[in-house]
Amino acid sequence: QLAPARVRVRVRGGADIVGRLKPEQVYLFVDYRNTNTGDGLSVQARPDSLFEVITLEPSQVAVAGR
């Protein structure tokens, strides 16, 4: 399980797209293959042609119980 479990996302795009954007349309992931001992895991967003992810807060998460 990742901690924290939620990430705040800011996006940029057309008002008609951003105004109707649903959380499930923003795909976030963590790549466990690129871990360094003691470091957090970087949260990444899959690129989308309709909007741009400009910030992720926090930008790193930890694996709980690791």
N, C-alpha and C positions, 0 to 999 in steps of 0.2 A: 504494500500500500504506500502511496506517495503522500508526503506531507510538505506543505499544506495540500489539501485535496482540491482546492479551487484556485483558479488563476484569473486575474482581471485582464481583459483583452480590450485594447483600443484599436479600432480599425479606421481606415480612410477609404472613401469611395463616394459614388453618387448618392445624393440624398434619397432617391427612390430605392436604391439597393440597401443602404445602411439602415434606413428607417424600417425596413421589413425583415432585417436579418435576424435569424433565430440562432440560439446557442449551438444547436446541433449542426449548423452549417459551417461552423468554424472548427476545423479539425486540428487539435493539438496532440502532440506526442512527445515521448521521452525515449531516447535511444539508449538502451541499457548496455549496448556493446561498447560505448565510448566512456566507460566509467573510470575514474581515478580514485583510489582509496582516499576517503576523507572529503572528497569534493562533492558538491551537489551535482545533480543531473540537469542539464540544460533543457528547458521547455522549448519546443519548436512548433511552428505553425506550418501546415501544408499550404503552399502558395495557391491562390485562387485568382482567377481572371476578373472577377467582379469587384473585389475589394482587396485592400492591402492591410495586413496586420502591422501596426506601427509600434505597439508596446505590449509586453507581457509582464505582469507583476504578480508574483515574483518571477524572475527569469530563470530561477533554479529551484529545484525541489530535492528533498531527501527521501530515501527509501526507509520507511518506518520499520523497525525491528530488524534491521540489517546487522 
